[in-house]
Amino acid sequence: MPSATQNNAKAPSSEPGEAEQKSTAPVTAPQSGAPRKPTVRDPYFDNAKYLAILLVVMGHVWPTVIAGSQATRRTS
């Protein structure tokens, strides 16, 4: 039975020093059509979307907060 170190052994490379070289490029699927330009994000719109999401969440939570508030209850 082979030992664990023999199972993890790499195949010999055809070029000396080839095993030490590592690619730093990300692995991506081949693209069809014309190459796309990288998009630049606009921080103004990112912040506007964040504020809109925050206001929607607060609008959904607000009735629960008001219903539980003692200041909104009538005392007679």
N, C-alpha and C positions, 0 to 999 in steps of 0.2 A: 504494500500500500504506500503511495507516495506521500511525503510529508507536506505540511501546509506551505512551507517555503518553496517547494517545487511547484505547487499549483499556481502560485502568484508570480512565478518567474516570467519575465518579458521575453518575447521572441528577439533573437539577435537582429540588429539593424544592419542595413546594407551599407550605410555610410558611418564612418567613425564620428562620434559626437552627435549623431542624429537623435539618439534617445534623450539627450539633455535639452534639446530644443522644444519649447512649448509655444503653442500658438496663443496669442493674446486676443485674436479676433473672435467676436461672438459667433456662435453657430446660428445661422439663420436659414430659413427655407428659401429656395431659389424664387426670385420674384419674376412674375411675368409682366411684360409690357415695359414702359419707360421707367427708369429709376426715379424714385420720389426724392424730393429735397427734404432735408430735415426741417421739421416745423419748430418755430420759435414761439414759446408760450408767452402770452401777455399777462403780466401780473395783475393789471387792473381788472381784467375780466375774471381771473381766478379769484380775486378778492370779492368781486361782485357776486359771483356764484356762491362763494362761501357765505356771504351775508344773506343771500336769498334762501339758502338751505337753512341757515340758523333761524331766520324769521318764520319759515314754515314750521320748523320743529317747535318754536316758542308758541306759535299760533295753535298748534295741536295740544300743547301742554297747558296753555293758559286757562281754559275752562276748568280743568281739574284743580289748579292752584286757587282760582277765585272761589270755587265751590267749597273748598276746605278752609277758607280764610274766615276768621272770626269778625274781621272788620266789615265784611259784607253781609253779615247776619243782622236781622232786625231784632232789637230788644224792645219788648213791650211791657 
